[in-house]
Amino acid sequence: MPELPEVETVRRGLQPVMEGFLIAKAEARRKDLRFPFQKDFVARLEGQTVTGLGRRAKYLMADLGSGDVLLMHLGMSGSFRVVADEGTKSPGQFHHPRNEDRAHDHVVFHMSSGASVVFNDPRRFGYMKIIARHALEAEPLLKGLGPEPLGNEFDATMLARACADKKTSLKAALLDQRVVAGLGNIYVCEALYRSQLSPRRSAATLAKKNEPTDHAKRLVSAIHGVLNQAIKAGGSSLRDHRQTSGELGYFQHSFQVYDREGEPCQTAKCGGIVKRFTQNGRSTFWCPKCQK
């Protein structure tokens, strides 16, 4: 499933053709994706200006002039492509052909910018929902989400206090969207490696007397670093993620532990070997020698 950097990459690709423009026509070519579309889904979109295009955790959020918000989730295989009169961008170094089966083009927004924004989702695990902005705080899909890891509020103190009383592992805590929103398996593995903290470490060790330890400070710095680097690289492309231009993200070429089982640790003078084990049903990649 796309994580925060992939969703942010998609947001930045859609922003120039959606933000500030009117949805001249909307098409929902089936009755549902992962969940059924609202009966008035198309009617509430057509004729509305997208006043802002933001992101919350792994959700895209389009503010509409009506006061509604279009919430969009990519699911496992969802992707957007932009079709414009001048054609699409030239393929980049990591270009990969998109799914050519137009039967999976399920939603289309025809924008006053002259571009059409097409949502393609072969597995149909993605979803869209229109929510009144005043009702966002009570929306079950968003309620309880933790702070944005790249937001001003997220720091070592906040993370330490969120983990102070937890009896779970550090990796499990970071994957808990109530602790911090938007992190997934890839970037948690990478951030733990960069901070030299074991995924098996108790989450509670980030705090001492409710104050952040050096572990918490190193970890927050690593989270910031790995997310910003991944966004700059266009995200990571393993199976389905690609940018709105059709190009693949290329942060996967910068993985230091994820999917590198059996390779030498990249920490200078470590000499360890990257290992993999299953943790909470997911593969965890780490160096047992330098991650303590």
PyMOL commands that set and color helices and strands:
alter all, ss='L'
color gray80, all
select helices_A, chain A and resi 4-18+41-45+102-104+133-138+156-163+170-175+185-194+203-206+214-232+251-254
alter helices_A, ss='H'
color red, helices_A
select strands_A, chain A and resi 23-28+50-56+59-64+68-73+79-83+105-111+116-120+127-132+207-208+211-212+275-279+282-286
alter strands_A, ss='S'
color yellow, strands_A
deselect
rebuild
show_as cartoon
